[in-house]
Amino acid sequence: MTRSTLPIAAALTMATVLSLSACGGDATPSDKISGVPTAAPTTTAPATPSTAPSDSVKRPATDLPSDLKMVFTWPKTGDAARDAVLNDGEQYMRAIKRASAKSDLKDPAYTFYSRNDGLTYAHNQIKANISGGWAPTGDDRYYEAKADVFKAGSATLTFCRDQSKVFSKKVKTGEVVRTPATDKSFVLYNLLLVKDSTSRGVWQTSKITVVEGAAQCKA
């Protein structure tokens, strides 16, 4: 396996309530993982300066190693709630890559921005990279985002990803394993996010679906 998103999630159908399933023989995960917190921890580390919202929430760092670049080409909408969803959805994706790149399953960012199945997905992605001795590297592009906010304190975020220029690096040797781009390089993500008293004002990813080879995401 050479991609940085190990293991790759199976294509799923988007429903009113999003669901998650991972391929590669993994069983469908439960809402809780032993040893992984399900609520946002207290932290004083700064968030990424360019994306931190103007609120009083103390956020963990989501900066990345110099050899990994994540570009999110979705401008602000002008709606405060939707822009907060866009920001926290971005931080969730950054946090997964950060922990994978650092080979650190205890990095606080991904647990801060997720819960339930969203936390399980992040944990499994990071753990798979660490277990395989891989770290992501390259240029990772995200685009075509759409956020919808609902009165019940939930929101959905849909966006595309072009992973054709992001690869896996062998942690021990630094060797980058490059693979050619295919239809599977274009990925559609659907996130269900929740904001309540438990999240301390953060839009936490609760569920996620990942569809590889999404025709609508081909650049």
C-alpha positions as CSV (number, residue, x, y, z in Angstrom):
1,M,0.0,0.0,0.0
2,T,1.4,3.4,-1.0
3,R,-1.3,6.0,-0.5
4,S,-1.3,8.2,2.6
5,T,-4.9,7.4,3.4
6,L,-4.3,3.9,4.6
7,P,-6.6,2.0,4.9
8,I,-8.9,3.5,2.2
9,A,-12.6,3.7,3.2
10,A,-15.1,1.9,1.0
11,A,-17.5,3.9,-1.2
12,L,-20.8,4.5,0.6
13,T,-24.1,6.0,-0.3
14,M,-25.0,9.3,1.3
15,A,-28.1,9.2,3.4
16,T,-29.8,11.6,5.8
17,V,-27.6,10.2,8.5
18,L,-24.1,9.5,7.2
19,S,-22.5,6.2,8.0
20,L,-18.9,4.9,7.9
21,S,-17.3,1.7,6.9
22,A,-13.6,0.9,6.3
23,C,-12.3,-1.7,3.8
24,G,-9.4,-4.1,3.9
25,G,-11.3,-6.6,6.1
26,D,-11.8,-4.2,9.1
27,A,-15.0,-4.6,11.0
28,T,-17.4,-1.7,11.2
29,P,-16.1,0.3,14.2
30,S,-18.1,1.1,17.3
31,D,-18.7,4.6,18.5
32,K,-16.0,4.3,21.1
33,I,-12.3,3.2,21.0
34,S,-10.5,2.0,24.0
35,G,-8.0,4.6,25.2
36,V,-9.3,7.4,22.9
37,P,-11.3,10.3,24.5
38,T,-14.7,11.0,23.0
39,A,-14.9,14.7,24.1
40,A,-12.7,17.6,23.2
41,P,-9.7,17.8,25.6
42,T,-8.6,21.1,27.2
43,T,-5.6,22.5,25.4
44,T,-3.8,25.8,25.2
45,A,-1.9,25.1,22.0
46,P,-2.6,27.6,19.1
47,A,-4.6,26.7,16.1
48,T,-3.3,27.3,12.6
49,P,-3.2,31.1,12.4
50,S,-4.6,31.4,8.9
51,T,-7.8,29.4,9.7
52,A,-8.5,30.0,13.3
53,P,-12.0,31.4,13.8
54,S,-12.6,34.5,15.9
55,D,-14.0,32.7,19.0
56,S,-12.7,32.1,22.5
57,V,-12.2,28.3,22.0
58,K,-8.6,27.2,22.8
59,R,-7.7,25.0,19.8
60,P,-4.8,22.6,19.3
61,A,-2.2,23.1,16.6
62,T,-2.9,21.6,13.1
63,D,0.3,22.8,11.4
64,L,2.0,20.2,9.1
65,P,5.5,19.1,8.3
66,S,7.3,21.1,5.6
67,D,7.0,18.2,3.1
68,L,3.2,18.0,3.4
69,K,1.0,20.7,1.9
70,M,-2.8,20.7,2.3
71,V,-4.6,23.3,0.1
72,F,-8.3,24.0,0.8
73,T,-9.7,26.2,-2.0
74,W,-13.0,27.1,-0.5
75,P,-13.5,30.8,0.2
76,K,-15.6,32.2,3.1
77,T,-19.3,32.3,2.5
78,G,-20.0,35.4,4.6
79,D,-22.3,33.3,6.8
80,A,-20.8,32.9,10.3
81,A,-22.2,29.4,10.9
82,R,-21.3,28.0,7.6
83,D,-17.8,29.5,7.7
84,A,-17.3,27.8,11.1
85,V,-18.3,24.5,9.7
86,L,-15.9,24.9,6.8
87,N,-13.1,25.8,9.2
88,D,-13.6,23.0,11.6
89,G,-14.1,20.4,8.8
90,E,-10.8,21.6,7.4
91,Q,-9.1,21.3,10.8
92,Y,-10.4,17.8,11.2
93,M,-8.8,16.7,7.9
94,R,-5.6,18.5,8.8
95,A,-5.5,16.9,12.2
96,I,-5.7,13.4,10.7
97,K,-2.8,14.1,8.3
98,R,-0.8,15.8,11.1
99,A,-1.0,12.9,13.4
100,S,-0.2,10.5,10.6
101,A,2.8,12.6,9.5
102,K,4.1,12.7,13.1
103,S,3.3,9.0,13.7
104,D,1.6,10.2,16.9
105,L,-1.7,8.5,17.8
106,K,-1.9,10.8,20.9
107,D,-1.8,14.1,19.0
108,P,-4.7,16.1,20.5
109,A,-6.0,17.7,17.3
110,Y,-7.9,14.9,15.8
111,T,-9.7,14.0,19.1
112,F,-10.5,17.7,19.5
113,Y,-12.3,18.0,16.1
114,S,-14.2,14.6,16.1
115,R,-16.4,12.3,18.0
116,N,-18.2,8.9,17.5
117,D,-17.6,7.5,14.0
118,G,-15.7,10.5,13.0
119,L,-13.2,9.8,15.8
120,T,-13.1,6.1,15.0
121,Y,-12.3,6.9,11.3
122,A,-9.5,9.3,12.2
123,H,-8.0,6.9,14.8
124,N,-8.0,4.0,12.3
125,Q,-6.5,6.0,9.5
126,I,-3.7,7.3,11.7
127,K,-3.1,3.9,13.3
128,A,-2.9,2.2,9.9
129,N,-0.2,4.6,8.8
130,I,1.8,4.2,12.0
131,S,1.5,0.4,11.9
132,G,2.6,0.3,8.3
133,G,5.5,2.7,8.9
134,W,4.1,5.3,6.5
135,A,3.8,9.0,6.6
136,P,1.9,11.2,4.1
137,T,3.9,13.6,1.9
138,G,3.3,15.8,-1.1
139,D,0.5,18.2,-2.2
140,D,-3.0,17.4,-1.1
141,R,-5.9,19.5,-2.6
142,Y,-9.4,20.0,-1.4
143,Y,-12.1,21.9,-3.2
144,E,-15.9,22.3,-4.2
145,A,-17.0,22.5,-0.6
146,K,-20.7,22.9,0.4
147,A,-21.8,23.4,4.0
148,D,-25.4,23.3,5.3
149,V,-26.3,24.1,8.9
150,F,-29.4,22.9,10.6
151,K,-31.3,24.2,13.7
152,A,-30.7,21.1,15.8
153,G,-27.0,21.9,16.1
154,S,-25.9,19.7,13.3
155,A,-24.4,20.4,9.9
156,T,-23.2,18.7,6.7
157,L,-20.1,19.4,4.8
158,T,-19.4,17.9,1.3
159,F,-16.2,18.4,-0.6
160,C,-13.8,16.9,-3.1
161,R,-10.2,15.9,-2.9
162,D,-7.5,15.4,-5.5
163,Q,-4.9,13.1,-3.9
164,S,-3.0,12.4,-7.1
165,K,0.1,14.4,-5.8
166,V,0.1,13.1,-2.2
167,F,2.1,9.9,-1.5
168,S,3.3,7.7,1.3
169,K,6.8,8.0,2.7
170,K,8.6,5.2,4.5
171,V,9.3,6.7,8.0
172,K,12.5,4.7,8.6
173,T,14.2,5.5,5.3
174,G,12.5,8.6,4.0
175,E,11.8,6.9,0.7
176,V,8.7,8.3,-1.1
177,V,6.7,5.7,-2.9
178,R,5.1,7.4,-5.9
179,T,2.1,6.0,-7.7
180,P,0.4,7.2,-10.9
181,A,-2.9,9.1,-10.7
182,T,-6.0,7.0,-11.4
183,D,-9.7,7.6,-11.2
184,K,-9.5,6.8,-7.5
185,S,-7.3,9.8,-7.0
186,F,-10.5,11.9,-7.0
187,V,-12.4,11.5,-3.8
188,L,-15.8,12.8,-2.5
189,Y,-16.2,13.3,1.3
190,N,-19.4,13.8,3.2
191,L,-19.2,14.9,6.8
192,L,-21.9,15.1,9.5
193,L,-20.8,17.6,12.2
194,V,-22.3,18.3,15.6
195,K,-22.0,21.4,17.8
196,D,-23.3,21.3,21.4
197,S,-22.3,21.8,25.0
198,T,-20.0,18.8,24.8
199,S,-18.0,20.1,21.9
200,R,-17.4,23.4,23.7
201,G,-18.5,25.4,20.6
202,V,-16.5,23.4,18.1
203,W,-18.1,21.7,15.1
204,Q,-17.0,18.1,15.6
205,T,-17.1,15.5,12.8
206,S,-19.4,12.8,14.0
207,K,-19.8,10.7,10.9
208,I,-18.0,10.5,7.5
209,T,-18.3,8.8,4.2
210,V,-15.5,8.6,1.6
211,V,-16.2,7.8,-2.0
212,E,-13.2,7.1,-4.3
213,G,-13.4,7.6,-8.0
214,A,-16.1,10.3,-7.7
215,A,-16.9,11.6,-11.2
216,Q,-18.0,14.9,-9.9
217,C,-14.6,15.5,-8.3
218,K,-12.5,15.1,-11.4
219,A,-10.6,18.3,-12.1
